[in-house]
């Protein structure tokens, strides 16, 4: 049985994938130092880009995650049992990483800790400021096919928050605030039995500073940061607006989900190769004061918890340096043109393949 578990709960858009890439690449070095970072044999199935332990946790917690069906939870029971076997067979420290654990409610936290069966569990949370996180979360909605405006998205989050913390802690739909209210997240895991909780602040850049803070917080040995370039690159403001409009147009078609996803991937991949992509998505002016208030309230409450802070607490504050300008009509038009060209090239390429296939058949078939 593992003598200790380090449970990394990286909030969405806080550098989680970067850290997981470093851990996966250095798993053998970690093992030599007595730290096991389990890399599931089937980690590369589906659309994951890095090995982590979110999917196996579906096998235990299932529909506690709002996006997980009973069927999916059943499919992941085998991977969960395999992960638990690794925990039981390793004599030293086991490090697990799953950002989705940030959204689970207190009964599920108890269930996970009981299932792991290790007394010494240290929770390490990586987090970034709300004014950087919320634009990234909204972009992800758009990348997933949604069309909601940023203002409407923020209004929905505000309505959830206004219902009060009792509702947030129990309503499955309020999972964003269960994750991004750090003081509540820390208390949830501390009160459930975690021996220690540490919050690692995400500086943004340079990325090696985040790794340095994480390694120091977890007591990990130094690892080389030699990645293959697969990082999460956000969309710019004009790109997000164009993609949102494209999503609305796609919804008027009879395309399958797979076809719609493929079209979006083609467009996003092309947009992200441009040198001049426009300004970043920022908090709308009418929401900045409210967001700053949310941030300060949470940081004050965080400092009243027992959590240790690794890094600079100011990394988690709202900052006016994140403010920007509204995309111009020219930027939006240019972005739309690039998207149209990307799709035209896809259609031309597929048309050429079809023509060549027909020619080949005519030659080969009598």
GIKAMO-V22357 format. One record per residue. N is the residue number from 1. NEAR is the number of other C-alpha atoms within 8 Angstrom. Layout:
# GIKAMO-V22357
N&NEAR  N&NEAR
This chain:
# GIKAMO-V22357
1&9  2&13  3&9  4&12  5&13  6&13  7&11  8&13  9&14  10&15  11&15  12&9  13&9  14&11  15&11  16&12  17&9  18&8  19&9  20&12  21&11  22&13  23&9  24&11  25&7  26&10  27&12  28&7  29&8  30&13  31&10  32&7  33&7  34&8  35&12  36&12  37&12  38&10  39&9  40&8  41&4  42&5  43&10  44&9  45&6  46&4  47&5  48&8  49&6  50&10  51&12  52&11  53&9  54&11  55&9  56&13  57&11  58&16  59&15  60&10  61&12  62&14  63&11  64&10  65&12  66&7  67&5  68&11  69&8  70&8  71&6  72&10  73&15  74&9  75&8  76&13  77&12  78&9  79&11  80&13  81&8  82&8  83&11  84&9  85&8  86&9  87&11  88&9  89&8  90&11  91&8  92&11  93&13  94&14  95&12  96&12  97&12  98&11  99&12  100&10  101&8  102&11  103&10  104&12  105&11  106&10  107&6  108&10  109&12  110&10  111&9  112&10  113&11  114&8  115&6  116&8  117&6  118&12  119&6  120&9  121&12  122&13  123&14  124&15  125&12  126&16  127&12  128&14  129&11  130&12  131&12  132&10  133&12  134&9  135&12  136&11  137&10  138&10  139&11  140&8  141&10  142&14  143&9  144&7  145&9  146&10  147&10  148&8  149&6  150&9  151&7  152&8  153&10  154&8  155&8  156&8  157&9  158&8  159&8  160&10  161&10  162&6  163&8  164&8  165&7  166&6  167&9  168&15  169&10  170&7  171&8  172&9  173&5  174&11  175&11  176&7  177&10  178&15  179&11  180&9  181&9  182&10  183&12  184&9  185&12  186&12  187&9  188&11  189&13  190&11  191&7  192&10  193&8  194&12  195&10  196&9  197&15  198&13  199&12  200&15  201&15  202&13  203&11  204&6  205&7  206&7  207&8  208&8  209&9  210&15  211&9  212&8  213&11  214&11  215&11  216&8  217&11  218&8  219&6  220&9  221&7  222&5  223&7  224&6  225&6  226&5  227&7  228&4  229&4  230&6  231&6  232&5  233&5  234&6  235&10  236&11  237&13  238&14  239&14  240&11  241&9  242&11  243&11  244&13  245&9  246&8  247&12  248&10  249&8  250&9  251&7  252&6  253&6  254&5  255&7  256&6  257&6  258&6  259&8  260&10  261&10  262&8  263&9  264&10  265&8  266&10  267&11  268&8  269&8  270&11  271&12  272&9  273&6  274&7  275&4  276&4  277&11  278&10  279&10  280&8  281&10  282&11  283&11  284&8  285&5  286&5  287&8  288&9  289&7  290&7  291&11  292&10  293&8  294&8  295&13  296&10  297&8  298&11  299&12  300&8  301&9  302&12  303&9  304&6  305&9  306&6  307&11  308&7  309&10  310&11  311&8  312&9  313&8  314&5  315&10  316&14  317&12  318&11  319&6  320&5  321&4  322&9  323&7  324&8  325&5  326&5  327&10  328&7  329&6  330&6  331&10  332&13  333&8  334&8  335&13  336&10  337&8  338&10  339&11  340&8  341&8  342&11  343&11  344&8  345&8  346&8  347&8  348&8  349&8  350&8  351&8  352&8  353&8  354&8  355&8  356&8  357&8  358&8  359&8  360&8  361&8  362&8  363&7  364&6  365&5  366&4
